Amino acid sequence: MKYLTETDQIRRSHFASTACTTFWLSFAIPLLCTTEASAQVLHYSIPAGPIEKALASYSTANGLQIVYRGDVPLSKQSSGVTGDVTKEIALDKILAGSGITYRFVDARRVELSSGLKASRIGSNDDDGTELKTIVITSANSPYSSPDATSSLSQDDLILKNGGDLNSSLRGQPGVFTLQPADQPGISTNIRGMEGYGRVNTMIDGVPQNFRNVSGHGSSGGNLTYVDPNLLAGVDVERGAVSGAHGSGTLAGAVNMRTLELDDVLLPGKDWGGMTRLTAGSNGSNYATLYAGGARHDLGEDGSIGIVGAFSQSDFQRYKNGDGDIVGQFNTENRPKSGLAKFSLEPDQDQKIEIGGRWYQNEFVNSSYIWDVKNSTYTADYSLSPAGNDLVDLNIHGFLNRTELSYPLDSGGSYRGRNSRDITTGVSVDNTSRIDLGDDVSLKLFYGGSWQKDDYTVNALKGGNPPGSLSKYGVFSETTLDWNMFRLTGGLRYDHWGLNGYQAPITAGMGSCPAGGPNCGGTNVETSGGRWSPRVTLSAKPLPWLQPYATYSETFRPPTVQETFFSLIPIGAGLGSGVANNINLRPEIRKGWDFGTNLSFNGVLSSDDNVNVKIGYFSNKIDDFIVNDFVDVPGRGDTAMWVNRPGTTHMDGVEFQASYDLGYLYMNASYTASSTKQPIGQAAGWGNGLYGESPSHYGSFDIGTRLLENRLTVGATVNYTGSSVEGYGDLFGAGAEYRKLPSYTLFDIYASFKANGNMQVFATVKNVFNKSYTPADSYESSYSNTGKGTTAIAGLTLRF
């Protein structure tokens, strides 16, 4: 891999920007002359079921808000809608036979009424009673869910944050990321916990469990390699997670959703393509995305579809807020990625999907060249027969392979090392709904899952031990809705098993008796299991108010890397089994969540809406696992993974809110917490986490929509409070710490939809060129490594 001088980088960046601009203009002129179709057609795949659930999916597909009177019978059944139709026809099909009527109040709102009586929301009924507003939020809205969730859209990732996934995630309540300047992999932190499976980070529902513990500043925790250009959105769950995604997960889950066919095609089109081109300054040279797909109808209710995409980016060294090239870290990398997906819907009841996603990148981290390849494969089947409320079946199978190589032609003692993580798994779940009458309904969610991680290494393994971790479990949740109350009770059982190689232990060291033969040098197994309960009670005493409370327990089994850690031998050594800890216990979390959802309409104007979600969490974690120095008989201080005695307490407040008036909008999030994740004494050498997330951080986004919503202009303020970073001492004196100061960054963005085919956008990050050191950056004693002012402009074309 050839690395460029600063002069070469400037020339290359100038060439890339000029080439991209010329390419855009060749498309822009003819596309500006096209006009949008007057009636847009969308592809719908909304199964039969309760009208309220169908309307939530409809709201998500169209970006509409649905309001209705309190007497509208949404508990009735809908036959759903499948196929390419206009939004009016789709709504007609959803509401057919229900006696519910509708009208489009404006481009963003639909009003429902019971029967032919279409009184305006907020007016008075015949008896003088005011008709209160009730809002159906989209299916993935955090403001309609009685738990701690949030989500990111593609616009949040690309238009507002310039494709910066770290920045996007840090703008969510209770979420942070590990952000080394020279590491493109993502490591997600939820409520102060990260790494080693504490957070289940996924790509399209597939866990990303790769980690590298070769030492000397390596990753330690989990790393997810994904191209933001290929993402359609990100969903976050904080606390206990339902279903297969919660297996062996301590703090929560993050699912990164990649592009689907409908993200690429124009509304109403059966085939087409999408191109996104961006160019930027300060090391963000360019990014390109090329995608295409097609759909073919099979009779009235079925269809077959295929979509593919390829993306490539180029990043170089950047300047900090002081105008200096950040020379301590080589931030050059040029990731290439792609995906291909196939879907078959034989009828409106069934769907089969097969997909593959690929990522490749080469970069310098910890002074060594990393060659990373990641591939993710999925096979899914769903069955939801019309008119059958007892069957809503989903089967999800997957395989993920991540490989890290240190090229033989690179320098240093790590060259030639190779490690792989192959994850396979399958999950099955079903949802049954039972209407008991008199405003009482029952929902049963149940299933099982199995997952296995195989870690393999070559002879130059470093600190990466070989072995496997298997997890399987069963889970169930029962939700009872009665009048304004909702009670959910869940119970799951998860079993885990570890199998790995215990390196030889010299006689007289640790537990190996003196005067006899060496110990170890053999495969070792360990296992365990646990029942984990979850109970949630929520109520909706008023149309705009939904308080909730949850008690839950979760646990995380020890990993191969922690249990079979054998120090960090140089060359082809096996290391020493004296650092193994076969008796590691799982981490166990017991916690409470208290929260409230608030939704209002007509607060400052008859057309506005306000949503607020505020919550408090309190977690107690027993047997937290860290890498400490242990006084081993016959050897002295030895880095080893151990369970810290006592209980770790973590609590905090999470806030998020939105205000939308159509031409004006605002979004806010804020987190105030006391987490204090334990830092191991051997931290700083790649042996675990050695930083704490800030106790306070938040973001505020304000913008306006003009020219019939074609032009959007906005600004974002991101505040990060002070944090702590540690780095180790090889001679056993323990970890040292330094406090990183707080900082505030200002960004601006704009986008313009020229027509239905073309959108141009621009983002300027760190507008005031603030000099700062990013929190959770793991950059030891270096300072002012944050990126200075960076401008990114782009163009998206659909045809």
C-alpha positions in Angstrom: 0.0 0.0 0.0 1.5 3.4 -1.0 1.0 6.3 1.3 1.0 9.8 -0.1 2.9 12.9 0.9 1.0 16.0 1.9 1.6 17.6 -1.5 0.4 14.5 -3.3 -2.7 14.5 -1.1 -3.6 18.1 -2.0 -3.1 17.3 -5.7 -5.2 14.2 -5.4 -7.9 15.9 -3.5 -8.0 18.8 -6.1 -8.2 16.3 -9.0 -10.9 14.3 -7.3 -13.0 17.4 -6.6 -12.6 18.6 -10.2 -13.4 15.3 -11.7 -16.5 14.8 -9.5 -17.8 18.3 -10.3 -17.4 17.8 -14.0 -19.2 14.5 -13.8 -22.1 16.0 -11.8 -22.6 18.8 -14.3 -22.9 16.4 -17.2 -25.9 14.9 -15.4 -27.3 18.0 -13.8 -28.4 20.0 -16.8 -30.7 17.4 -18.4 -32.1 16.3 -15.1 -33.0 19.8 -14.1 -35.3 19.9 -17.1 -37.3 16.9 -16.0 -40.5 17.1 -14.0 -41.8 14.9 -11.3 -44.8 12.7 -11.8 -48.0 14.2 -10.4 -49.1 11.1 -8.6 -46.3 9.1 -6.9 -46.6 5.3 -6.7 -44.9 3.4 -4.0 -44.3 -0.3 -3.5 -46.2 -1.6 -0.4 -45.8 -4.9 1.5 -48.0 -4.4 4.5 -49.5 -7.7 5.8 -53.0 -8.2 7.2 -53.4 -7.4 10.9 -54.7 -4.7 13.3 -55.5 -1.5 11.5 -53.3 0.5 13.9 -50.2 -1.7 13.1 -50.9 -1.4 9.3 -51.2 2.4 9.6 -47.9 2.6 11.5 -46.2 0.8 8.6 -48.0 3.1 6.2 -46.8 6.1 8.1 -43.2 4.9 7.9 -43.4 4.2 4.2 -44.8 7.7 3.3 -43.3 9.9 6.0 -46.7 11.0 7.1 -48.2 11.7 10.5 -51.7 10.2 11.1 -54.1 11.8 13.6 -57.5 10.6 14.7 -60.4 11.0 17.1 -60.6 8.9 20.2 -63.6 7.1 18.9 -62.0 5.7 15.7 -62.0 1.9 15.9 -58.4 1.0 15.2 -58.6 -2.4 16.8 -60.4 -3.7 13.7 -58.6 -5.9 11.3 -57.1 -4.8 8.0 -56.4 -6.9 5.0 -53.2 -5.0 4.4 -51.9 -3.9 1.0 -49.3 -5.3 -1.4 -48.1 -3.9 -4.7 -47.3 -0.7 -6.5 -50.1 1.9 -5.8 -50.5 5.5 -4.9 -50.7 6.5 -1.2 -54.5 7.1 -1.6 -55.2 3.7 -3.0 -53.0 2.1 -0.3 -54.9 3.8 2.5 -58.2 2.8 0.9 -57.1 -0.8 1.0 -55.9 -0.7 4.6 -59.2 0.9 5.8 -61.5 -1.1 3.5 -64.6 -2.3 5.4 -63.7 -0.6 8.6 -66.1 2.4 8.3 -63.1 4.7 8.9 -62.8 7.7 6.6 -59.8 9.9 6.0 -58.6 13.2 4.5 -55.2 14.7 3.8 -54.9 17.8 5.9 -51.7 18.8 4.2 -48.6 17.2 2.6 -47.5 15.8 6.0 -50.7 14.9 7.9 -53.7 12.5 7.4 -56.8 12.8 9.6 -59.0 9.8 10.3 -62.6 9.9 11.4 -65.2 7.3 12.4 -67.9 6.7 9.7 -69.0 9.7 7.6 -68.6 12.1 10.5 -65.4 13.9 9.5 -65.2 16.5 12.2 -61.9 18.5 12.3 -59.4 17.4 15.0 -59.4 19.9 17.8 -63.0 21.1 17.1 -66.1 20.3 19.3 -68.4 17.4 18.9 -72.2 17.8 18.9 -72.3 17.5 22.7 -69.6 20.2 23.0 -66.8 17.8 23.9 -63.5 18.7 22.3 -62.2 16.1 19.9 -58.6 15.4 21.2 -55.7 14.7 18.9 -54.3 11.2 19.0 -51.2 10.5 16.9 -50.1 7.4 15.1 -46.3 7.6 14.9 -44.3 5.6 12.4 -43.5 2.0 13.1 -40.0 2.7 14.2 -40.6 5.9 16.1 -39.0 5.9 19.6 -41.9 8.2 20.8 -44.4 5.4 20.5 -42.4 2.7 22.2 -42.4 2.1 26.0 -38.7 1.4 26.1 -35.4 3.0 25.5 -35.0 3.1 21.7 -33.8 5.5 19.0 -33.0 5.4 15.3 -31.0 7.2 12.6 -32.3 7.7 9.1 -30.2 7.8 5.9 -30.6 11.6 5.9 -29.2 11.8 9.4 -26.1 9.8 8.3 -25.4 11.4 4.8 -27.1 14.8 4.7 -26.6 16.0 8.2 -23.4 14.3 9.2 -21.6 14.0 5.9 -21.4 10.2 6.2 -19.7 10.3 9.6 -21.1 7.3 11.4 -19.3 8.0 14.7 -20.8 11.5 14.8 -24.2 10.2 14.0 -24.2 7.6 16.7 -22.9 10.1 19.3 -25.9 12.2 18.6 -28.2 9.5 20.1 -29.2 9.5 23.8 -27.2 6.9 25.8 -24.9 6.1 22.9 -21.3 6.8 22.4 -18.4 5.3 20.3 -14.8 4.5 20.6 -13.1 6.8 18.0 -9.4 6.3 17.4 -8.3 8.6 14.5 -6.6 5.7 12.7 -9.2 3.0 13.1 -12.2 3.0 10.7 -13.9 0.2 12.6 -16.8 1.1 14.8 -17.0 0.2 18.5 -20.4 1.2 20.1 -20.9 2.1 23.7 -24.3 2.0 25.4 -24.8 3.5 28.8 -21.0 3.4 29.6 -20.5 -0.2 28.5 -18.7 -1.4 25.4 -16.5 -4.1 24.0 -16.4 -7.9 24.3 -20.1 -8.5 23.4 -21.5 -6.0 26.0 -23.3 -4.3 23.1 -24.6 -6.5 20.2 -23.6 -4.5 17.2 -25.1 -5.9 14.0 -25.3 -5.5 10.2 -28.8 -6.5 9.0 -29.3 -8.5 12.2 -25.9 -10.3 12.0 -23.6 -9.9 15.1 -20.2 -8.4 14.4 -18.0 -10.0 17.0 -14.5 -9.5 15.6 -11.8 -8.2 18.0 -8.0 -8.0 17.9 -6.0 -8.2 21.1 -2.5 -8.3 19.7 -1.5 -5.6 22.2 0.2 -2.2 22.0 -2.8 -0.1 21.2 -4.9 -2.6 19.3 -8.7 -2.6 19.4 -9.4 -4.7 22.4 -13.2 -4.6 22.1 -15.5 -5.5 19.2 -15.0 -3.8 15.8 -17.7 -3.4 13.1 -16.5 -2.7 9.6 -19.3 -1.1 7.5 -19.5 1.6 4.8 -22.0 4.4 5.8 -22.7 4.9 2.1 -24.4 1.5 2.1 -26.6 2.2 5.1 -30.3 2.9 5.0 -30.5 3.5 8.8 -29.5 2.5 12.3 -31.7 1.2 15.1 -30.6 1.4 18.8 -32.1 -0.5 21.8 -30.7 0.4 25.2 -31.0 -2.1 28.1 -32.5 -5.6 27.8 -33.2 -6.6 24.2 -36.0 -8.9 23.1 -35.6 -12.0 20.9 -32.4 -13.4 19.4 -30.7 -10.0 19.4 -30.6 -10.1 23.2 -28.7 -13.4 23.5 -25.7 -12.9 25.8 -26.0 -9.1 25.5 -25.4 -6.9 28.5 -26.2 -3.3 27.6 -28.2 -3.2 24.4 -28.1 -3.6 20.6 -27.3 -1.6 17.5 -28.5 -2.8 14.2 -27.1 -1.2 11.0 -29.6 -1.6 8.1 -28.2 -1.7 4.6 -29.9 -0.5 1.4 -33.0 -2.3 0.2 -34.6 -2.2 -3.3 -37.0 0.5 -2.3 -34.1 2.7 -1.1 -32.7 2.7 -4.7 -35.8 2.8 -7.0 -37.8 5.9 -7.7 -41.4 5.7 -6.4 -43.6 3.6 -8.7 -40.7 2.3 -10.8 -39.9 -1.4 -11.4 -36.3 -0.8 -12.3 -33.7 1.9 -12.0 -30.5 3.0 -10.4 -29.0 5.4 -7.9 -25.6 7.2 -7.9 -24.2 9.2 -5.0 -21.0 11.2 -5.4 -19.3 13.3 -2.7 -16.1 15.3 -2.5 -14.6 17.1 0.5 -11.7 18.9 2.1 -9.4 18.1 5.0 -8.7 14.5 4.1 -12.3 13.6 3.1 -11.3 13.3 -0.5 -14.3 11.5 -2.1 -16.9 8.8 -1.8 -18.9 7.1 -4.6 -21.9 4.9 -4.6 -23.4 3.1 -7.6 -26.6 1.0 -7.0 -29.2 -0.5 -9.2 -32.1 -2.9 -9.0 -35.3 -4.3 -10.5 -38.7 -5.7 -9.4 -41.0 -8.0 -11.4 -44.6 -8.7 -10.4 -45.7 -12.3 -10.1 -49.5 -12.2 -10.4 -51.6 -9.8 -8.3 -49.9 -10.4 -5.0 -46.4 -11.6 -5.6 -43.1 -10.1 -6.8 -39.4 -10.9 -7.3 -36.7 -8.3 -6.8 -32.9 -7.9 -6.9 -30.7 -5.0 -5.9 -26.9 -4.5 -6.0 -24.5 -1.7 -4.9 -20.8 -0.8 -4.9 -19.1 1.9 -2.9 -15.6 3.3 -2.7 -14.1 6.1 -0.6 -10.8 7.9 -0.1 -9.6 9.4 3.2 -6.2 11.0 3.8 -4.4 12.7 6.6 -6.2 15.7 8.0 -5.5 19.0 9.9 -6.7 19.7 13.4 -8.2 23.0 14.6 -4.8 24.5 14.9 -4.1 24.0 11.2 -1.5 21.2 11.9 -1.5 17.9 10.1 -2.2 15.2 12.7 1.0 13.3 12.3 0.8 11.0 15.2 -1.7 8.8 13.3 -1.8 7.7 9.7 -5.5 8.2 8.8 -5.2 7.2 5.1 -7.6 4.5 4.1 -9.6 3.6 1.0 -12.5 1.2 1.8 -14.3 -0.7 -0.9 -17.7 -2.3 -0.2 -20.7 -3.7 -1.9 -23.9 -5.7 -1.5 -26.3 -7.9 -3.4 -29.8 -8.9 -2.3 -32.5 -11.1 -3.8 -36.1 -11.2 -2.6 -39.1 -13.4 -3.6 -42.7 -12.8 -2.5 -44.8 -15.7 -3.8 -47.9 -14.0 -2.4 -48.8 -11.4 0.2 -48.3 -13.9 3.0 -44.7 -15.0 2.4 -41.3 -13.5 1.7 -37.9 -15.0 1.0 -34.7 -12.9 1.1 -31.1 -13.8 0.4 -28.3 -11.2 0.7 -24.5 -10.7 0.8 -22.5 -7.6 1.9 -18.7 -7.1 1.5 -16.1 -4.7 2.9 -12.3 -4.4 2.3 -9.9 -1.9 3.7 -6.2 -1.4 4.3 -4.9 1.1 6.8 -2.2 1.8 9.4 -3.2 1.2 13.0 -0.7 1.0 16.0 2.1 1.6 13.5 1.2 -1.6 11.6 -0.7 -2.2 8.3 -4.0 -3.8 8.8 -5.6 -5.6 5.9 -9.3 -6.2 6.8 -12.0 -8.1 5.0 -15.5 -8.5 6.2 -18.4 -10.4 4.5 -21.9 -10.9 5.8 -24.5 -13.3 4.3 -28.1 -13.8 5.3 -31.1 -15.9 4.4 -34.5 -15.0 5.7 -38.1 -16.3 5.5 -41.2 -14.7 6.8 -44.8 -16.0 6.9 -47.8 -13.9 7.9 -51.1 -15.5 6.5 -53.9 -13.0 5.9 -56.7 -13.5 8.5 -54.5 -15.6 10.7 -53.5 -13.7 13.9 -51.7 -16.7 15.4 -48.9 -16.9 12.8 -46.3 -14.2 12.2 -43.2 -16.3 11.6 -39.6 -15.2 11.0 -36.6 -17.4 10.3 -33.2 -15.7 10.1 -30.0 -17.5 9.1 -26.6 -15.9 8.8 -22.8 -16.3 8.3 -20.2 -13.6 8.9 -16.5 -13.8 8.3 -14.0 -11.1 9.4 -10.3 -11.5 8.6 -7.3 -9.4 9.7 -3.9 -9.8 8.2 -0.6 -8.0 8.8 1.0 -8.2 5.4 4.4 -10.0 5.1 6.0 -7.1 3.3 5.2 -4.7 6.1 7.6 -3.8 8.9 7.6 -4.8 12.6 7.4 -8.0 14.5 3.6 -8.4 13.8 4.0 -8.9 10.1 2.5 -12.2 8.9 -0.1 -12.4 11.6 -3.6 -13.5 10.6 -6.8 -13.9 12.6 -10.3 -14.8 11.5 -13.7 -14.8 13.2 -16.4 -16.8 11.5 -19.9 -16.3 13.0 -22.8 -18.6 12.1 -26.3 -18.6 13.5 -30.0 -19.1 13.1 -33.1 -17.7 14.9 -36.8 -18.6 14.7 -39.6 -16.5 16.3 -43.3 -16.2 16.0 -45.9 -13.7 17.2 -49.5 -14.7 18.0 -52.2 -12.1 18.6 -55.4 -12.9 20.4 -58.4 -10.5 20.7 -60.1 -11.2 24.1 -62.8 -8.6 23.6 -63.8 -5.6 25.7 -60.6 -3.7 25.0 -58.4 -6.7 26.0 -55.9 -8.2 23.7 -52.9 -10.6 24.1 -49.7 -10.8 22.1 -47.3 -13.8 22.5 -43.8 -13.5 21.1 -41.6 -16.6 21.4 -38.7 -18.4 19.7 -35.2 -19.6 20.0 -31.7 -18.9 18.6 -28.2 -20.5 18.2 -25.0 -18.7 17.4 -21.3 -19.8 17.2 -18.1 -17.7 16.9 -15.0 -19.6 15.7 -11.7 -17.7 16.2 -8.8 -19.1 14.2 -5.2 -17.8 14.0 -2.0 -18.7 12.3 1.2 -19.5 14.2 2.0 -15.7 14.5 -1.1 -15.2 16.6 0.1 -12.6 19.0 -2.4 -12.1 21.8 -5.3 -13.6 19.8 -6.1 -17.1 21.1 -7.9 -19.6 19.0 -11.2 -21.0 20.3 -15.0 -20.9 19.9 -17.9 -19.5 21.8 -21.4 -21.0 21.3 -24.7 -19.5 22.6 -28.1 -20.9 22.3 -31.3 -20.0 24.0 -35.1 -19.8 24.1 -37.2 -16.7 24.8 -40.8 -15.6 25.3 -42.7 -12.4 25.9 -46.4 -12.0 26.7 -48.0 -8.6 26.3 -51.5 -7.9 27.7 -53.3 -4.8 26.6 -56.3 -3.7 28.7 -57.9 -0.4 28.3 -55.1 2.1 28.9 -52.6 -0.4 30.4 -50.0 -2.6 28.8 -48.2 -5.3 30.8 -45.3 -7.2 29.2 -43.6 -10.1 30.9 -40.6 -11.9 29.4 -38.4 -14.7 30.3 -35.4 -16.1 28.5 -32.8 -18.9 29.1 -29.4 -18.6 27.5 -26.7 -21.2 27.6 -23.1 -20.6 26.6 -20.1 -22.9 26.0 -16.4 -22.0 25.5 -13.8 -24.2 23.9 -10.2 -23.1 23.5 -6.5 -24.0 23.7 -4.7 -23.5 27.0 -1.1 -22.7 26.3 1.6 -24.6 28.2 2.3 -23.5 31.8 5.8 -23.8 33.2 6.0 -26.0 36.3 6.2 -23.9 39.4 4.1 -21.1 37.9 0.5 -20.3 38.9 -1.4 -23.4 39.7 1.1 -25.8 38.0 3.0 -27.7 40.8 6.7 -27.2 41.1 9.0 -30.2 40.4 6.5 -31.9 38.0 5.8 -31.7 34.3 4.6 -28.6 32.6 0.8 -28.1 32.6 -1.6 -27.0 29.9 -0.9 -27.5 26.3 -4.4 -28.9 25.7 -8.0 -27.9 24.8 -10.2 -26.8 27.6 -14.0 -26.4 27.8 -16.2 -24.3 30.1 -19.9 -23.5 30.0 -22.9 -22.1 31.9 -26.4 -20.7 31.5 -28.9 -18.4 33.1 -32.6 -17.4 33.2 -33.2 -13.7 32.7 -36.6 -12.0 33.4 -38.0 -8.8 32.0 -41.2 -7.0 33.1 -42.6 -3.7 31.6 -45.7 -1.8 32.7 -46.9 1.1 30.7 -50.1 3.2 30.5 -51.8 5.7 28.3 -54.1 7.6 30.7 -54.2 10.5 28.2 -53.8 10.5 24.4 -50.5 12.5 24.8 -49.0 10.7 27.8 -47.3 7.2 28.1 -45.3 6.5 31.2 -43.5 3.2 31.6 -41.3 1.2 33.9 -39.1 -1.8 33.2 -37.2 -4.2 35.4 -34.8 -6.5 33.6 -31.8 -8.8 34.0 -29.1 -9.6 31.4 -25.8 -11.3 31.3 -22.6 -11.6 29.2 -20.5 -14.8 29.1 -16.7 -14.4 29.0 -15.2 -14.5 25.6 -12.4 -16.6 24.0 -10.1 -13.7 24.2 -10.6 -13.1 27.9 -10.6 -16.7 29.0 -7.7 -18.0 26.9 -5.5 -14.8 26.9 -1.9 -16.1 26.8 0.0 -12.8 26.9 1.4 -11.5 23.7 4.2 -13.7 22.3 6.5 -12.3 19.6 6.9 -14.4 16.5 5.4 -18.0 16.5 5.3 -18.5 20.2 2.4 -20.1 22.0 2.4 -17.7 24.9 1.8 -18.8 28.4 -1.3 -20.5 29.8 -0.5 -18.9 33.2 -2.5 -15.9 32.0 -5.5 -18.0 31.2 -8.5 -17.7 33.5 -10.8 -20.7 33.0 -12.8 -19.7 36.0 -14.1 -16.4 34.7 -17.7 -15.8 35.6 -20.3 -14.0 33.4 -21.1 -10.4 34.0 -24.6 -10.0 35.3 -26.7 -6.8 35.0 -29.8 -6.0 37.0 -31.5 -2.8 36.2 -34.5 -0.5 36.2 -35.8 1.8 33.4 -38.4 4.6 34.1 -39.6 6.7 31.3 -42.3 8.8 29.7 -43.4 9.5 26.1 -45.1 12.8 25.4 -46.8 13.7 22.1 -48.7 16.9 21.4 -50.2 18.6 18.4 -51.2 22.3 18.0 -48.8 23.6 20.7 -47.6 26.8 19.0 -49.5 26.4 15.8 -52.5 24.3 14.6 -50.1 22.4 12.3 -47.2 21.6 14.6 -46.3 18.5 16.7 -44.0 17.9 19.6 -42.6 14.6 20.8 -40.6 14.1 23.9 -39.0 11.0 25.4 -37.3 11.2 28.8 -36.0 8.2 30.8 -33.9 7.3 33.8 -31.9 4.1 34.1 -30.2 2.4 37.1 -28.0 -0.6 36.5 -26.0 -2.8 38.9 -23.3 -5.1 37.3 -21.7 -7.9 39.2 -18.4 -9.7 38.3 -17.3 -7.0 35.8 -14.4 -8.4 33.7 -11.2 -6.3 33.3 -7.5 -7.0 32.5 -5.6 -6.4 35.7 -2.1 -7.2 36.9 -2.2 -10.3 39.1 0.6 -11.5 41.4 1.1 -15.0 40.0 3.2 -17.4 42.1 6.5 -18.0 40.4 6.1 -15.2 37.9 5.0 -12.0 39.7 2.8 -9.3 38.1 1.0 -10.8 35.1 -1.7 -9.3 32.9 -4.8 -11.4 33.2 -8.6 -11.1 32.8 -10.3 -11.2 36.1 -13.8 -10.5 37.7 -13.6 -7.3 39.7 -15.1 -7.9 43.2 -18.2 -6.0 44.2 -20.9 -4.3 42.2 -20.5 -1.7 39.6 -23.2 1.0 39.6 -24.3 2.9 36.5 -27.2 5.3 36.3 -28.3 8.3 34.2 -31.0 10.3 32.5 -31.6 10.2 28.7 -33.6 12.9 26.9 -34.7 13.2 23.3 -37.3 15.5 21.7 -38.5 16.8 18.3 -40.6 19.7 17.1 -42.0 19.9 13.6 -43.9 22.8 12.0 -43.3 21.8 8.5 -41.2 24.8 7.5 -39.4 24.7 10.9 -38.0 21.7 12.8 -35.9 21.0 15.8 -34.4 17.8 17.3 -32.5 17.5 20.6 -30.9 14.7 22.6 -29.0 14.8 25.9 -27.4 12.3 28.3 -26.3 12.8 31.9 -24.9 9.7 33.5 -22.6 8.3 36.1 -21.3 5.1 34.6 -17.7 4.6 35.6 -16.9 1.4 33.7 -13.9 -0.1 35.5 -10.6 0.4 33.8 -8.2 -2.5 34.1 -4.7 -1.9 35.4 -3.2 -3.4 32.3 -5.2 -1.1 30.0 -3.5 0.9 27.3 -1.6 -2.0 25.8 -4.6 -3.5 23.9 -5.7 -5.4 27.0 -9.2 -4.1 27.3 -10.9 -0.7 27.6 -9.0 2.2 28.9 -11.4 5.1 28.7 -14.7 6.3 30.1 -17.5 8.0 28.1 -18.2 11.6 29.2 -20.8 12.0 31.9 -22.6 14.7 29.8 -23.1 14.9 26.1 -25.9 16.0 23.7 -26.9 17.5 20.4 -29.3 20.1 19.1 -30.4 20.3 15.5 -32.5 23.1 14.0 -33.5 23.7 10.4 -36.0 25.0 7.9 -37.7 23.6 4.9 -38.4 26.0 2.0 -39.6 26.0 -1.6 -42.3 23.3 -0.9 -39.9 21.3 1.2 -37.4 21.0 -1.7 -34.8 23.1 0.1 -33.6 22.2 3.6 -31.1 24.3 5.6 -30.0 23.5 9.1 -27.4 23.6 11.8 -26.3 21.2 14.6 -24.6 21.8 17.9 -22.8 18.9 19.5 -21.6 19.1 23.1 -19.2 16.6 24.7 -18.4 16.9 28.4 -15.1 16.1 30.1 -14.0 12.4 30.1 -11.3 10.2 31.5 -8.7 8.3 29.5 -6.2 5.8 31.0 -3.0 4.2 29.8 -1.0 1.4 31.3 2.3 0.7 32.9 4.1 -2.5 31.7 5.9 -2.8 35.0 2.8 -3.2 37.2 2.5 0.2 38.7 -1.1 0.2 37.4 -3.1 2.4 35.1 -2.5 6.1 34.9 -5.2 8.5 33.9 -5.7 11.9 32.3 -8.8 14.1 32.1 -9.9 15.3 28.7 -11.7 18.7 28.6 -15.2 19.2 27.3 -15.8 20.7 23.8 -18.6 22.0 21.6 -18.7 21.6 17.8 -20.9 23.4 15.3 -22.0 22.0 12.0 -24.1 23.3 9.2 -25.8 21.5 6.3 -28.1 22.1 3.4 -29.9 20.0 0.7 -31.9 20.8 -2.4 -34.2 18.5 -4.3 -34.0 19.8 -7.9 -36.7 17.3 -8.9 -37.6 13.7 -8.3 -34.3 12.5 -9.8 -31.7 14.7 -8.3 -30.7 16.0 -4.8 -27.6 18.1 -4.0 -26.3 18.5 -0.5 -23.5 20.0 1.5 -22.2 19.7 5.1 -19.5 21.7 6.9 -18.3 20.0 10.1 -16.6 21.9 12.9 -17.5 25.3 11.3 -15.4 27.3 13.8 -12.3 25.1 13.5 -12.4 24.1 17.2 -9.2 22.5 18.5 -10.0 19.5 20.7 -9.2 16.0 21.7 -12.1 13.6 21.0 -13.5 11.7 24.0 -13.1 8.0 24.0 -10.4 8.4 21.3 -7.8 6.0 23.0 -5.0 8.3 21.8 -3.0 8.1 25.1 -0.9 11.2 25.7 -1.7 12.9 22.4 -3.8 16.1 22.3 -5.7 18.2 19.8 -6.2 15.3 17.4 -9.8 16.2 16.6 -10.6 17.0 12.9 -10.6 20.7 12.0 -13.1 22.4 9.6 -14.2 19.9 6.9 -16.5 20.7 4.0 -18.3 17.9 2.1 -20.6 18.4 -0.9 -22.5 15.7 -2.7 -25.1 14.8 -5.3 -27.6 11.9 -5.4 -29.1 10.9 -8.8 -31.9 8.4 -9.3 -33.1 7.2 -12.6 
